């Protein structure tokens, strides 16, 4: 039977706090990636829109039946509406546009057809064509108040996207509760110096809440050439203030900037390559904790409305700083390589999917802080008609997995057992629009981890709510 020792943790408190901080930082890193993913879902300003549409409708029996019937009855407007709606559901916007324009040929005064054409051209990224259909019906008395508001919102967005300088902003403020805010181990029986130890209460898991604010800002400068080349800059900001555990107050800032060049504008419209540089920093407990800088390159390939991929490779230098709360943080300094990909697509008209996979290889000043890491996250945004508002509500279920394998055993914990972690997470978010630009976002996420060392097994329930804004 293992003996249980009530150890005096002061001799290794710096290393223990650094381990807890690293667990927190890993969670923050994953959160920042998920934050970026969620913001892209809510902003609709992720990878560039693709002008290439597949003829997926050709394989759909219902579409084929409606298509052949419409050839026999070209003046049947009701049938044409059904055909266009089916093409839109299948993601074949070009087919839908062809049908709606045929309706206009027979009846050029149908205002709602012009509205649908404006929407479809907007989804294709053909903003000038969208404006050509929407401007003449702005203020038309045949539209309902909700439809008129929709036209106005589209026109404002079109003008913004046609500008040489294009800005997108998503921001949220709110409150969050966590059942294990410090990512303390599931059990107070841990390992120290290769023997069982009783973790002091100050290091055990502890619930806490915080107030937080976050923002994602995106700027695109359009060079105005025929290829569609732009300069793209992204800025991510986050800060949380704990109610109780002040050493966990977390600040995060990171920016990347670089050109996005059209890759194959004729063979694969919308494809691009983007080299970029990046820099960022993290504060923890009110003190500087991490500074990083580096560079990367990504390639965006929009194969169809159902599947696009943006692989990337990135290298960065990470410089950790010691502080009163984290006196051994500096030992984590070193370079890190990342290889990964963002994946995007749509399942149906109202259901999309977004995923991110990444592999990290991180060096450190001491071998037991160096690690390799694999992350995978998947989100399925589902739009539906809510209880109020002109915009559809969005519910986003998500799942994720992370693996951490450290290069060597930590002698302060165990000289014989290197640390390996398997972390899992499931989440659910609900974005409720209150206005065209304002909403209320509620998120619930449960995270749990198993580890080769009991010190790092934990679980945590996080619940947050707060207003958001996007423009």
Secondary structure, DSSP 8 states (H G I E B T S, - for coil): ----B---GGGGHHHHHHHHHHHHHHHHHHHHHHHHHHHHHHH--SS--------GGGG-HHHHHHHHHHHH-TT-HHHHHHHHHHHHHTT-HHHHHHHHHHHHHH-TT-HHHHHHHHHHHHHTT-HHHHHHHHGGGTT-TTS-HHHHHHHHHHHHHHHHHHSSEEEEEEEEEEEEEETTTT---SSSEEEETTEEEE--GGGS---EEEEEEEEEEEEEEE---TT--EEEEEEEEEEEEESS-GGG-EEEEEEEEEEEEES-TTTSTT-EEEEEEEEEEEEETTEEEEEEEEEEEEEEEEEETTEEEEEEEEEEEEEE---SS-TTGGGG-EEEEEEEEEEEEESSSSBEEEEEEEEEEE--SSGGG-EEEEEEEEEEEEEE--SSSSS-EEEEEEEEEEEEEESS--TTT-SS---EEEEEEEEEEEEEESSSSEEEEEEEEEEEEEESSGGG-EEEEEEEEEEEEE-
